[in-house]
Amino acid sequence: MIPRSEVTLRAALPEDAPTIAEIWHLGWRDGHLGHVSQELIEARHEDSFRTRAAQRVNATTLAVVKGQIAGFVMVVDNEVEQVYVSALYRGKGVADMLMADAERRIKDAGYSSAWLAVVAGNARARKFYERRGWSDGGLFEYAAAGDYGPIPVPSHRYVKDF
């Protein structure tokens, strides 16, 4: 575990987008390959993460350890849209800090609950959310943005009430 005092949470800046995209791309592949359609895999090429990271900078909070971006969380309304931690920092408490920040931001915005989608086959992520007090609200099809319109992704909708 990394001591909390060594992790700084801060708002992302436009110049952080390339690093966010790299962490996101690698983490996405870890959690999704083998669990999503070929159509979605093809839509999630490296450039797509660069574009999406740049577009979502204003919704992104970073975890920084010794000057290095260790992970990030994106919050849109009451959805924890993305949370990824660099492989170097996984299992060290960084994701917990990012999720606590996301939950606080959603609660402070006046929402009484939060939600997120996790691909059905990503057992590691599902265990993490459950450990943090999130409940599996059941299966649904998440409409992931694709090159030619939404791509349905079998997912679990996790919820947390405040």
DSSP file (Angstrom, degrees, kcal/mol; ACC not computed):
  #  RESIDUE AA STRUCTURE BP1 BP2  ACC     N-H-->O    O-->H-N    N-H-->O    O-->H-N    TCO  KAPPA ALPHA  PHI   PSI    X-CA   Y-CA   Z-CA
    1    1 A M              0   0    0      0, 0.0    92,-0.2     0, 0.0    91,-0.1   0.000 360.0 360.0 360.0 140.0    0.0    0.0    0.0
    2    2 A I        -     0   0    0     90,-2.6     5,-0.1    87,-0.1    87,-0.0  -0.813 360.0-109.4 -90.6 129.3    1.1    3.5   -0.8
    3    3 A P    >   -     0   0    0      0, 0.0     3,-2.4     0, 0.0     4,-0.3  -0.322  22.5-123.6 -58.4 140.5    0.7    5.9    2.1
    4    4 A R  G >  S+     0   0    0      1,-0.3     3,-1.6     2,-0.2    -2,-0.0   0.823 110.2  65.8 -53.8 -33.5   -2.1    8.4    1.5
    5    5 A S  G 3  S+     0   0    0      1,-0.3    -1,-0.3     3,-0.0    -3,-0.0   0.681  97.4  54.7 -65.8 -16.9    0.4   11.2    2.1
    6    6 A E  G <  S+     0   0    0     -3,-2.4    60,-0.7    59,-0.1     2,-0.5   0.444  96.2  78.0 -95.5  -1.0    2.3   10.1   -1.0
    7    7 A V  E <   -A   65   0A   0     -3,-1.6     2,-0.5    -4,-0.3    58,-0.2  -0.938  60.8-165.8-114.1 126.7   -0.7   10.3   -3.3
    8    8 A T  E     -A   64   0A   0     56,-2.7    56,-3.0    -2,-0.5     2,-0.5  -0.938   6.8-154.3-109.1 130.3   -2.0   13.6   -4.6
    9    9 A L  E     +A   63   0A   0     -2,-0.5     2,-0.3    54,-0.2    54,-0.2  -0.894  28.2 157.0-100.5 132.3   -5.5   13.9   -6.2
   10   10 A R  E     -A   62   0A   0     52,-1.8    52,-3.5    -2,-0.5     2,-0.1  -0.986  45.8 -89.5-150.7 159.4   -5.9   16.7   -8.7
   11   11 A A  E     -A   61   0A   0     -2,-0.3    50,-0.2    50,-0.2     2,-0.1  -0.436  50.4-109.9 -66.9 141.4   -8.0   17.8  -11.6
   12   12 A A        -     0   0    0     48,-2.4    48,-0.1    45,-0.4    -1,-0.1  -0.402  28.7-149.7 -71.0 150.4   -6.6   16.7  -15.0
   13   13 A L    >>  -     0   0    0     -2,-0.1     3,-2.4     1,-0.1     4,-0.5  -0.816  30.2-104.3-115.3 158.4   -5.2   19.3  -17.4
   14   14 A P  G >4 S+     0   0    0      0, 0.0     3,-1.4     0, 0.0    -1,-0.1   0.858 120.7  59.0 -52.4 -37.0   -5.2   19.1  -21.2
   15   15 A E  G 34 S+     0   0    0      1,-0.3     4,-0.3     2,-0.1    39,-0.0   0.627  97.3  62.4 -70.5 -10.0   -1.5   18.2  -21.2
   16   16 A D  G X> S+     0   0    0     -3,-2.4     4,-2.4     1,-0.2     3,-0.6   0.629  77.3  92.4 -83.7 -14.6   -2.3   15.1  -19.1
   17   17 A A  H <X S+     0   0    0     -3,-1.4     4,-2.9    -4,-0.5     5,-0.2   0.846  79.9  53.6 -54.1 -42.9   -4.5   13.6  -21.8
   18   18 A P  H 3> S+     0   0    0      0, 0.0     4,-1.9     0, 0.0    -1,-0.2   0.906 112.6  44.3 -61.7 -38.1   -1.7   11.5  -23.5
   19   19 A T  H <> S+     0   0    0     -3,-0.6     4,-2.4    -4,-0.3     5,-0.2   0.908 113.0  51.2 -71.2 -40.4   -0.8    9.8  -20.2
   20   20 A I  H  X S+     0   0    0     -4,-2.4     4,-2.9     1,-0.2     5,-0.2   0.937 109.8  51.3 -57.7 -46.5   -4.5    9.3  -19.3
   21   21 A A  H  X S+     0   0    0     -4,-2.9     4,-2.9    -5,-0.2    -1,-0.2   0.888 109.3  49.7 -60.0 -40.6   -5.0    7.7  -22.8
   22   22 A E  H  X S+     0   0    0     -4,-1.9     4,-2.3     2,-0.2     5,-0.3   0.942 113.9  43.8 -65.6 -47.1   -2.0    5.3  -22.3
   23   23 A I  H  X S+     0   0    0     -4,-2.4     4,-2.6     1,-0.2     5,-0.2   0.921 116.3  49.1 -61.7 -43.6   -3.2    4.1  -18.9
   24   24 A W  H  X S+     0   0    0     -4,-2.9     4,-3.0    -5,-0.2     5,-0.2   0.931 111.0  48.6 -62.7 -48.3   -6.8    3.9  -20.1
   25   25 A H  H  X S+     0   0    0     -4,-2.9     4,-2.0    -5,-0.2    -2,-0.2   0.941 116.1  42.0 -60.0 -50.2   -5.8    1.9  -23.3
   26   26 A L  H  X S+     0   0    0     -4,-2.3     4,-1.9    -5,-0.2    -1,-0.2   0.911 117.8  46.5 -65.8 -42.1   -3.7   -0.6  -21.4
   27   27 A G  H  X S+     0   0    0     -4,-2.6     4,-2.0    -5,-0.3    -2,-0.2   0.888 109.8  53.9 -66.9 -39.3   -6.1   -1.0  -18.5
   28   28 A W  H  X S+     0   0    0     -4,-3.0     4,-1.9    -5,-0.2     5,-0.4   0.924 108.2  49.8 -60.7 -44.0   -9.1   -1.3  -20.9
   29   29 A R  H  X S+     0   0    0     -4,-2.0     4,-1.8    -5,-0.2    -1,-0.2   0.909 108.8  53.2 -61.8 -42.2   -7.3   -4.2  -22.7
   30   30 A D  H  < S+     0   0    0     -4,-1.9    -1,-0.2     1,-0.2    -2,-0.2   0.897 118.6  34.7 -58.4 -41.4   -6.6   -5.9  -19.4
   31   31 A G  H  < S+     0   0    0     -4,-2.0    -1,-0.2    -5,-0.1    -2,-0.2   0.632 126.4  34.1 -91.4 -14.6  -10.2   -5.8  -18.3
   32   32 A H  H >X S+     0   0    0     -4,-1.9     3,-2.8    -5,-0.2     4,-0.7   0.755  79.0 105.3-116.3 -31.1  -12.1   -6.3  -21.5
   33   33 A L  T 3< S+     0   0    0     -4,-1.8     4,-0.1    -5,-0.4    -4,-0.0  -0.318  95.0  18.9 -58.9 132.0  -10.2   -8.6  -24.0
   34   34 A G  T 34 S+     0   0    0      2,-0.3    -1,-0.3     3,-0.0    -2,-0.1   0.333 120.9  66.9  89.5  -6.3  -12.0  -11.9  -24.0
   35   35 A H  T <4 S+     0   0    0     -3,-2.8     2,-0.3     2,-0.1    86,-0.2   0.437  93.5  53.2-124.1  -3.9  -15.2  -10.3  -22.6
   36   36 A V  S  < S-     0   0    0     -4,-0.7    -2,-0.3     1,-0.1   117,-0.1  -0.834  88.3 -83.9-131.4 168.1  -16.4   -8.0  -25.3
   37   37 A S     >  -     0   0    0     -2,-0.3     4,-2.0   115,-0.2     3,-0.2  -0.236  32.9-118.2 -70.1 157.3  -17.2   -8.2  -29.0
   38   38 A Q  H  > S+     0   0    0      1,-0.2     4,-2.6     2,-0.2     5,-0.2   0.841 114.8  62.0 -61.7 -33.7  -14.7   -7.9  -31.8
   39   39 A E  H  > S+     0   0    0      1,-0.2     4,-1.6     2,-0.2    -1,-0.2   0.911 106.1  44.2 -59.7 -43.1  -16.5   -4.8  -33.0
   40   40 A L  H  > S+     0   0    0      2,-0.2     4,-1.4     1,-0.2    -1,-0.2   0.899 111.0  54.0 -70.5 -39.2  -15.8   -3.0  -29.7
   41   41 A I  H  < S+     0   0    0     -4,-2.0     3,-0.4     1,-0.2    -2,-0.2   0.926 109.8  48.0 -59.3 -43.9  -12.2   -4.2  -29.6
   42   42 A E  H  < S+     0   0    0     -4,-2.6     3,-0.4     1,-0.2    -1,-0.2   0.846 110.5  51.8 -66.0 -33.0  -11.7   -2.7  -33.1
   43   43 A A  H  < S+     0   0    0     -4,-1.6     2,-0.6     1,-0.2    -1,-0.2   0.716 100.1  66.5 -74.6 -20.4  -13.4    0.6  -32.0
   44   44 A R  S  < S+     0   0    0     -4,-1.4    -1,-0.2    -3,-0.4     2,-0.1  -0.375  70.2 146.7-101.5  54.5  -11.0    0.8  -29.0
   45   45 A H    >>  -     0   0    0     -2,-0.6     4,-1.2    -3,-0.4     3,-0.9  -0.372  66.3 -94.1 -80.4 167.6   -7.8    1.4  -30.9
   46   46 A E  H 3> S+     0   0    0      1,-0.3     4,-1.7     2,-0.2     3,-0.5   0.874 124.2  54.4 -54.4 -43.3   -5.0    3.6  -29.4
   47   47 A D  H 3> S+     0   0    0      1,-0.2     4,-2.5     2,-0.2    -1,-0.3   0.846 101.2  60.0 -62.0 -32.9   -6.2    6.7  -31.2
   48   48 A S  H <> S+     0   0    0     -3,-0.9     4,-2.4     1,-0.2    -1,-0.2   0.878 105.2  48.7 -64.1 -35.5   -9.7    6.3  -29.8
   49   49 A F  H  X S+     0   0    0     -4,-1.2     4,-2.7    -3,-0.5     5,-0.2   0.878 109.6  52.2 -71.2 -36.8   -8.3    6.5  -26.3
   50   50 A R  H  X S+     0   0    0     -4,-1.7     4,-2.0     2,-0.2    -2,-0.2   0.938 113.1  44.5 -62.2 -45.9   -6.3    9.7  -27.2
   51   51 A T  H  X S+     0   0    0     -4,-2.5     4,-2.0     1,-0.2    -2,-0.2   0.943 116.2  45.5 -63.5 -49.0   -9.4   11.4  -28.6
   52   52 A R  H  X S+     0   0    0     -4,-2.4     4,-1.5     1,-0.2    -2,-0.2   0.876 111.1  52.8 -66.3 -38.5  -11.6   10.3  -25.7
   53   53 A A  H  < S+     0   0    0     -4,-2.7     4,-0.3     1,-0.2    -1,-0.2   0.922 110.4  48.0 -63.1 -43.3   -9.1   11.3  -23.0
   54   54 A A  H >< S+     0   0    0     -4,-2.0     3,-0.8    -5,-0.2     4,-0.2   0.889 111.9  50.0 -63.8 -38.9   -8.7   14.8  -24.5
   55   55 A Q  H 3< S+     0   0    0     -4,-2.0     3,-0.3     1,-0.2    -1,-0.2   0.778 114.9  43.7 -69.4 -26.8  -12.5   15.2  -24.7
   56   56 A R  T >< S+     0   0    0     -4,-1.5     3,-1.6    -3,-0.2     4,-0.3   0.232  74.1 112.3-107.5  13.5  -13.0   14.1  -21.1
   57   57 A V  G X  S+     0   0    0     -3,-0.8     3,-1.8    -4,-0.3   -45,-0.4   0.889  76.2  56.8 -53.5 -42.0  -10.2   16.0  -19.3
   58   58 A N  G 3  S+     0   0    0      1,-0.3    -1,-0.3    -3,-0.3    -2,-0.1   0.679 108.3  47.1 -67.9 -16.2  -12.7   18.3  -17.5
   59   59 A A  G <  S+     0   0    0     -3,-1.6    16,-2.2   -48,-0.0     2,-0.4   0.286  97.6  99.4-101.5   8.0  -14.4   15.3  -16.0
   60   60 A T  E <   - B   0  74A   0     -3,-1.8   -48,-2.4    -4,-0.3     2,-0.4  -0.820  48.6-168.9-111.7 134.6  -11.2   13.6  -14.9
   61   61 A T  E     -AB  11  73A   0     12,-2.7    12,-2.2    -2,-0.4     2,-0.3  -0.957  18.1-149.1-113.1 136.5   -9.4   13.4  -11.5
   62   62 A L  E     -AB  10  72A   0    -52,-3.5   -52,-1.8    -2,-0.4     2,-0.5  -0.752  10.2-144.5-104.8 150.5   -5.8   12.1  -11.4
   63   63 A A  E     -AB   9  71A   0      8,-2.5     7,-3.3    -2,-0.3     8,-1.2  -0.981  24.7-167.4-106.8 123.3   -3.9   10.2   -8.7
   64   64 A V  E     -AB   8  69A   0    -56,-3.0   -56,-2.7    -2,-0.5     2,-0.5  -0.952   9.6-171.6-118.8 129.8   -0.3   11.4   -8.8
   65   65 A V  E >  S-AB   7  68A   0      3,-2.9     3,-2.2    -2,-0.5   -58,-0.2  -0.979  75.7 -21.5-122.2 118.9    2.5    9.6   -7.0
   66   66 A K  T 3  S-     0   0    0    -60,-0.7    -1,-0.1    -2,-0.5     3,-0.1   0.883 128.7 -49.4  49.6  44.8    6.0   11.2   -6.9
   67   67 A G  T 3  S+     0   0    0      1,-0.2     2,-0.4    -3,-0.0    -1,-0.3   0.406 117.1 111.7  81.0  -2.6    5.1   13.3   -9.9
   68   68 A Q  E <  S-B   65   0A   0     -3,-2.2    -3,-2.9     2,-0.0     2,-0.5  -0.885  73.6-118.3-109.1 133.3    3.9   10.3  -12.0
   69   69 A I  E     +B   64   0A   0     -2,-0.4    -5,-0.2    -5,-0.2     3,-0.1  -0.565  33.3 177.5 -68.6 119.3    0.2    9.8  -13.0
   70   70 A A  E     -     0   0A   0     -7,-3.3    16,-3.1    -2,-0.5     2,-0.3   0.683  57.6 -35.1 -97.7 -23.3   -0.8    6.6  -11.3
   71   71 A G  E     -BC  63  85A   0     -8,-1.2    -8,-2.5    14,-0.3    -1,-0.3  -0.979  53.1-139.0 179.1 178.7   -4.4    6.5  -12.3
   72   72 A F  E     -BC  62  84A   0     12,-2.7    12,-2.2    -2,-0.3     2,-0.3  -0.983   1.6-151.5-154.7 161.3   -7.6    8.4  -13.0
   73   73 A V  E     -BC  61  83A   0    -12,-2.2   -12,-2.7    -2,-0.3     2,-0.5  -0.997   9.8-155.2-136.9 140.0  -11.3    8.5  -12.5
   74   74 A M  E     -BC  60  82A   0      8,-2.9     7,-1.5    -2,-0.3     8,-1.3  -0.966  10.0-169.3-116.2 129.6  -13.9   10.2  -14.8
   75   75 A V  E     - C   0  80A   0    -16,-2.2     2,-0.4    -2,-0.5     5,-0.2  -0.976   8.0-179.7-121.5 128.6  -17.3   11.2  -13.3
   76   76 A V  E >   - C   0  79A   0      3,-2.3     3,-2.5    -2,-0.5     2,-0.2  -0.975  67.6 -48.9-128.1 115.8  -20.2   12.3  -15.5
   77   77 A D  T 3  S-     0   0    0     -2,-0.4    32,-0.1     1,-0.3    34,-0.1  -0.429 123.7 -23.7  56.2-120.1  -23.3   13.3  -13.5
   78   78 A N  T 3  S+     0   0    0     -2,-0.2    37,-2.2    -3,-0.1     2,-0.5   0.155 117.1 102.9-107.0  20.6  -23.8   10.4  -11.1
   79   79 A E  E <   -Cd  76 115A   0     -3,-2.5    -3,-2.3    35,-0.2     2,-1.4  -0.885  65.6-144.5-104.3 129.3  -21.9    7.8  -13.2
   80   80 A V  E     -C   75   0A   0     35,-2.5    37,-0.4    -2,-0.5    -5,-0.2  -0.789  30.4-178.8 -82.5  96.7  -18.4    6.7  -12.4
   81   81 A E  E     +     0   0A   0     -7,-1.5     2,-0.3    -2,-1.4    -1,-0.2   0.894  56.5   2.5 -74.7 -41.7  -17.7    6.5  -16.1
   82   82 A Q  E     +C   74   0A   0     -8,-1.3    -8,-2.9    -3,-0.2     2,-0.3  -0.998  54.2 176.0-145.4 142.4  -14.1    5.3  -16.0
   83   83 A V  E     +C   73   0A   0     -2,-0.3     2,-0.4   -10,-0.2   -10,-0.2  -0.901  16.4 162.1-146.4 121.5  -11.6    4.3  -13.4
   84   84 A Y  E     -C   72   0A   0    -12,-2.2   -12,-2.7    -2,-0.3     2,-0.4  -0.996  19.0-162.8-141.6 143.4   -8.2    3.0  -14.3
   85   85 A V  E     -C   71   0A   0     -2,-0.4   -14,-0.3   -14,-0.3     5,-0.1  -0.986  33.7-105.2-126.3 136.6   -4.9    2.6  -12.5
   86   86 A S    >>  -     0   0    0    -16,-3.1     3,-2.0    -2,-0.4     4,-0.7  -0.276  33.1-116.5 -55.1 142.4   -1.5    2.0  -14.1
   87   87 A A  G >4 S+     0   0    0      1,-0.3     3,-0.8     2,-0.2    -1,-0.1   0.823 114.4  63.2 -53.7 -33.5   -0.4   -1.6  -13.7
   88   88 A L  G 34 S+     0   0    0      1,-0.2    -1,-0.3   -18,-0.0    -2,-0.1   0.770 110.8  37.0 -61.7 -27.0    2.6   -0.4  -11.7
   89   89 A Y  G X4>S+     0   0    0     -3,-2.0     3,-1.3   -19,-0.3     5,-0.6   0.357  84.8 123.8-111.4   3.6    0.2    1.0   -9.0
   90   90 A R  T <<5S+     0   0    0     -3,-0.8    -3,-0.0    -4,-0.7    -4,-0.0  -0.389  76.1  20.9 -67.4 143.5   -2.5   -1.7   -8.9
   91   91 A G  T 3 5S+     0   0    0     -2,-0.1    -1,-0.2     1,-0.0    -4,-0.0   0.597  98.4  99.4  78.2  11.6   -3.2   -3.3   -5.6
   92   92 A K  T < 5S-     0   0    0     -3,-1.3   -90,-2.6   -91,-0.1    -2,-0.1   0.239 102.3 -96.0-115.8  11.9   -1.6   -0.3   -3.7
   93   93 A G  T  >5S+     0   0    0    -92,-0.2     4,-1.7    -4,-0.1     5,-0.1   0.386  92.2 116.1  94.0  -4.2   -4.7    1.6   -2.7
   94   94 A V  H  ><S+     0   0    0     -5,-0.6     4,-2.3     1,-0.2     5,-0.2   0.924  76.4  50.6 -65.7 -44.4   -4.7    4.1   -5.5
   95   95 A A  H  > S+     0   0    0     -6,-0.2     4,-2.8     1,-0.2     5,-0.2   0.884 107.5  54.5 -62.2 -38.4   -8.0    2.9   -6.9
   96   96 A D  H  > S+     0   0    0      2,-0.2     4,-2.5     1,-0.2    -1,-0.2   0.915 109.0  48.1 -60.4 -42.7   -9.6    3.1   -3.5
   97   97 A M  H  X S+     0   0    0     -4,-1.7     4,-1.9     2,-0.2    -2,-0.2   0.904 112.7  48.2 -65.4 -40.9   -8.5    6.8   -3.2
   98   98 A L  H  X S+     0   0    0     -4,-2.3     4,-2.4     2,-0.2    -2,-0.2   0.917 112.8  47.8 -65.4 -42.9   -9.9    7.5   -6.7
   99   99 A M  H  X S+     0   0    0     -4,-2.8     4,-2.9     2,-0.2     5,-0.2   0.901 109.3  53.1 -66.5 -40.1  -13.2    5.8   -6.0
  100  100 A A  H  X S+     0   0    0     -4,-2.5     4,-2.2    -5,-0.2    -1,-0.2   0.912 110.9  48.0 -60.3 -40.8  -13.6    7.7   -2.7
  101  101 A D  H  X S+     0   0    0     -4,-1.9     4,-2.6     2,-0.2    -2,-0.2   0.917 111.6  49.4 -65.4 -43.4  -13.0   10.9   -4.5
  102  102 A A  H  X S+     0   0    0     -4,-2.4     4,-2.3     1,-0.2    -2,-0.2   0.925 111.3  49.0 -61.6 -45.0  -15.6   10.0   -7.2
  103  103 A E  H  X S+     0   0    0     -4,-2.9     4,-2.5     1,-0.2    -1,-0.2   0.909 111.8  49.3 -61.9 -42.3  -18.2    9.0   -4.6
  104  104 A R  H  X S+     0   0    0     -4,-2.2     4,-3.1    -5,-0.2    -2,-0.2   0.923 110.2  50.8 -62.6 -45.2  -17.6   12.3   -2.8
  105  105 A R  H  X S+     0   0    0     -4,-2.6     4,-1.2     2,-0.2    -2,-0.2   0.902 112.1  46.7 -60.5 -42.3  -17.9   14.4   -6.0
  106  106 A I  H  <>S+     0   0    0     -4,-2.3     5,-1.7     2,-0.2     3,-0.2   0.930 114.9  46.0 -67.1 -45.3  -21.2   12.7   -6.9
  107  107 A K  H ><5S+     0   0    0     -4,-2.5     3,-1.9     1,-0.2    -2,-0.2   0.923 111.0  52.6 -62.7 -44.5  -22.6   13.1   -3.4
  108  108 A D  H 3<5S+     0   0    0     -4,-3.1    -1,-0.2     1,-0.3    -2,-0.2   0.759 101.2  62.0 -64.0 -24.3  -21.5   16.7   -3.2
  109  109 A A  T 3<5S-     0   0    0     -4,-1.2    -1,-0.3    -3,-0.2    -2,-0.2   0.474 125.5-101.9 -80.1  -1.7  -23.3   17.3   -6.6
  110  110 A G  T < 5S+     0   0    0     -3,-1.9     2,-0.2     1,-0.3    -3,-0.2   0.504  74.9 139.3  98.7   5.0  -26.5   16.4   -4.8
  111  111 A Y      < -     0   0    0     -5,-1.7    -1,-0.3     1,-0.1     3,-0.1  -0.578  42.9-154.6 -82.9 146.4  -27.0   12.9   -6.0
  112  112 A S  S    S+     0   0    0     -2,-0.2    50,-3.1     1,-0.1     2,-0.3   0.515  78.4  21.9 -95.9  -7.2  -28.3   10.2   -3.5
  113  113 A S  E     - E   0 161A   0     48,-0.3     2,-0.3    49,-0.1    48,-0.2  -0.984  64.2-148.9-153.0 161.9  -26.8    7.3   -5.5
  114  114 A A  E     - E   0 160A   0     46,-2.5    46,-2.1    -2,-0.3     2,-0.3  -0.877  12.9-166.2-127.1 160.5  -24.0    6.6   -8.0
  115  115 A W  E     +dE  79 159A   0    -37,-2.2   -35,-2.5    -2,-0.3     2,-0.3  -0.968   7.9 178.0-144.1 162.3  -23.7    4.0  -10.7
  116  116 A L  E     - E   0 158A   0     42,-1.9    42,-2.7    -2,-0.3     2,-0.4  -0.974  23.5-126.6-156.2 160.2  -21.2    2.4  -13.0
  117  117 A A  E     - E   0 157A   0    -37,-0.4     2,-0.4    -2,-0.3    40,-0.2  -0.925  21.0-175.1-112.6 137.0  -21.0   -0.3  -15.6
  118  118 A V  E     - E   0 156A   0     38,-2.1    38,-2.9    -2,-0.4    -2,-0.0  -0.999  35.5-105.7-132.2 132.1  -18.5   -3.1  -15.5
  119  119 A V  E >   - E   0 155A   0     -2,-0.4     3,-2.1    36,-0.2    36,-0.3  -0.254  33.9-118.2 -56.9 139.1  -18.2   -5.7  -18.3
  120  120 A A  T 3  S+     0   0    0     34,-1.9    -1,-0.1     1,-0.3    35,-0.1   0.798 109.2  49.1 -53.3 -37.3  -19.7   -9.0  -17.2
  121  121 A G  T 3  S+     0   0    0     33,-0.3     2,-1.8   -86,-0.2    -1,-0.3   0.482  80.2 101.0 -85.2  -1.5  -16.5  -11.0  -17.4
  122  122 A N    <>  +     0   0    0     -3,-2.1     4,-2.1     1,-0.2     5,-0.2  -0.549  41.1 166.0 -87.3  78.3  -14.2   -8.6  -15.5
  123  123 A A  H  > S+     0   0    0     -2,-1.8     4,-2.4     1,-0.2     5,-0.2   0.847  70.3  58.2 -63.1 -36.7  -14.2  -10.4  -12.1
  124  124 A R  H  > S+     0   0    0     -3,-0.2     4,-1.9     1,-0.2    -1,-0.2   0.939 110.1  42.7 -60.7 -48.0  -11.3   -8.4  -10.7
  125  125 A A  H  > S+     0   0    0      1,-0.2     4,-2.5     2,-0.2     5,-0.2   0.910 112.2  53.9 -65.7 -42.0  -13.2   -5.1  -11.1
  126  126 A R  H  X S+     0   0    0     -4,-2.1     4,-2.3     1,-0.2    -1,-0.2   0.902 108.9  48.6 -61.4 -41.3  -16.4   -6.6   -9.8
  127  127 A K  H  X S+     0   0    0     -4,-2.4     4,-2.4     2,-0.2    -1,-0.2   0.902 109.8  53.2 -64.1 -40.7  -14.8   -7.8   -6.6
  128  128 A F  H  X S+     0   0    0     -4,-1.9     4,-1.3    -5,-0.2    -2,-0.2   0.944 110.9  45.1 -59.2 -49.7  -13.2   -4.4   -6.2
  129  129 A Y  H  <>S+     0   0    0     -4,-2.5     5,-2.4     1,-0.2     3,-0.3   0.909 112.7  50.9 -63.5 -42.1  -16.5   -2.6   -6.4
  130  130 A E  H ><5S+     0   0    0     -4,-2.3     3,-1.7     1,-0.2    -1,-0.2   0.895 106.9  54.3 -62.8 -39.5  -18.2   -5.0   -4.1
  131  131 A R  H 3<5S+     0   0    0     -4,-2.4    -1,-0.2     1,-0.3    -2,-0.2   0.824 105.7  54.6 -62.4 -30.7  -15.5   -4.6   -1.5
  132  132 A R  T 3<5S-     0   0    0     -4,-1.3    -1,-0.3    -3,-0.3    -2,-0.2   0.346 128.1 -97.1 -86.5   6.2  -16.1   -0.9   -1.6
  133  133 A G  T < 5S+     0   0    0     -3,-1.7     2,-0.2     1,-0.3    -3,-0.2   0.598  76.0 142.4  92.6  10.8  -19.8   -1.4   -0.9
  134  134 A W      < -     0   0    0     -5,-2.4     2,-0.4    -6,-0.1    -1,-0.3  -0.617  41.2-139.2 -83.1 146.8  -21.2   -1.2   -4.4
  135  135 A S  E     -F  159   0A   0     24,-3.0    24,-2.4    -2,-0.2     2,-0.8  -0.862  15.4-117.9-109.8 141.4  -24.2   -3.6   -5.1
  136  136 A D  E     -F  158   0A   0     -2,-0.4    22,-0.2    22,-0.2     3,-0.1  -0.674  25.2-171.4 -77.1 110.5  -24.6   -5.5   -8.4
  137  137 A G  E     -     0   0A   0     20,-3.3    -1,-0.2    -2,-0.8    21,-0.2   0.399  48.0 -99.1 -84.9   2.9  -27.9   -4.2   -9.8
  138  138 A G  E     -     0   0A   0     19,-0.2    19,-2.6     2,-0.0    -1,-0.3  -0.341  51.0 -40.8 108.4 172.4  -28.0   -6.9  -12.5
  139  139 A L  E     +F  156   0A   0     17,-0.2     2,-0.3    -2,-0.1    17,-0.2  -0.441  57.6 153.0 -75.8 145.4  -27.1   -7.4  -16.1
  140  140 A F  E     -F  155   0A   0     15,-2.5    15,-2.9    -2,-0.1     2,-0.7  -0.957  46.8 -99.7-158.3 169.2  -27.9   -4.8  -18.7
  141  141 A E  E     -F  154   0A   0     -2,-0.3     2,-0.4    13,-0.2    15,-0.0  -0.872  32.4-151.6-100.9 113.2  -26.5   -3.7  -22.1
  142  142 A Y  E     -F  153   0A   0     11,-2.6    11,-2.2    -2,-0.7     2,-1.2  -0.668  14.5-132.3 -80.7 133.7  -24.3   -0.7  -21.9
  143  143 A A  E     -F  152   0A   0     -2,-0.4     2,-0.3     9,-0.2    -1,-0.1  -0.718  27.2-167.1 -91.2  92.1  -24.3    1.4  -25.0
  144  144 A A  E     -F  151   0A   0      7,-2.5     7,-3.3    -2,-1.2     2,-0.2  -0.581  28.2-106.4 -79.6 139.9  -20.6    2.0  -25.7
  145  145 A A  E     -F  150   0A   0     -2,-0.3     2,-0.2     5,-0.2    -1,-0.1  -0.463  45.4-178.7 -66.9 131.8  -19.7    4.6  -28.3
  146  146 A G  E >   -F  149   0A   0      3,-0.5     3,-1.0    -2,-0.2  -106,-0.1  -0.744  43.2 -98.4-124.2 175.1  -18.5    3.1  -31.5
  147  147 A D  T 3  S+     0   0    0     -2,-0.2    -2,-0.0     1,-0.2    -1,-0.0   0.804 124.0  28.2 -63.3 -29.5  -17.2    4.4  -34.8
  148  148 A Y  T 3  S-     0   0    0      1,-0.5    -1,-0.2     2,-0.0    -3,-0.0   0.015 132.2 -59.6-123.9  26.7  -20.7    3.9  -36.4
  149  149 A G  E <  S- F   0 146A   0     -3,-1.0    -3,-0.5     2,-0.0    -1,-0.5  -0.664  88.0 -18.4 122.2-178.8  -23.0    4.2  -33.4
  150  150 A P  E     - F   0 145A   0      0, 0.0    -5,-0.2     0, 0.0    -7,-0.1  -0.253  50.6-152.0 -63.7 144.7  -23.5    2.6  -30.1
  151  151 A I  E     - F   0 144A   0     -7,-3.3    -7,-2.5  -111,-0.0     2,-0.2  -0.979  19.4-127.3-116.8 119.9  -22.1   -0.9  -29.5
  152  152 A P  E     - F   0 143A   0      0, 0.0  -115,-0.2     0, 0.0    -9,-0.2  -0.494  26.0-170.2 -70.7 131.4  -24.1   -3.0  -26.9
  153  153 A V  E     - F   0 142A   0    -11,-2.2   -11,-2.6    -2,-0.2     2,-0.3  -0.970  24.9-126.2-124.6 115.2  -21.8   -4.4  -24.2
  154  154 A P  E     + F   0 141A   0      0, 0.0   -34,-1.9     0, 0.0     2,-0.3  -0.453  51.9 156.6 -60.3 119.3  -23.1   -7.0  -21.7
  155  155 A S  E     -EF 119 140A   0    -15,-2.9   -15,-2.5    -2,-0.3     2,-0.4  -0.871  45.2-114.9-140.6 167.4  -22.4   -5.4  -18.4
  156  156 A H  E     -EF 118 139A   0    -38,-2.9   -38,-2.1    -2,-0.3     2,-0.8  -0.922  25.8-137.5-105.4 137.0  -23.4   -5.3  -14.7
  157  157 A R  E     -E  117   0A   0    -19,-2.6   -20,-3.3    -2,-0.4     2,-0.4  -0.856  21.7-163.5 -94.5 111.8  -24.8   -2.1  -13.4
  158  158 A Y  E     -EF 116 136A   0    -42,-2.7   -42,-1.9    -2,-0.8     2,-0.3  -0.778   7.6-170.4 -96.7 141.8  -23.3   -1.5  -10.0
  159  159 A V  E     -EF 115 135A   0    -24,-2.4   -24,-3.0    -2,-0.4     2,-0.4  -0.939  13.4-169.3-132.1 152.1  -25.0    1.0   -7.7
  160  160 A K  E     -E  114   0A   0    -46,-2.1   -46,-2.5    -2,-0.3     2,-0.3  -0.957  12.0-150.9-143.3 124.5  -24.1    2.7   -4.4
  161  161 A D  E      E  113   0A   0     -2,-0.4   -48,-0.3   -48,-0.2   -49,-0.1  -0.668 360.0 360.0 -91.5 148.5  -26.5    4.7   -2.3
  162  162 A F              0   0    0    -50,-3.1   -49,-0.1    -2,-0.3    -1,-0.1   0.381 360.0 360.0-109.3 360.0  -25.3    7.6   -0.1
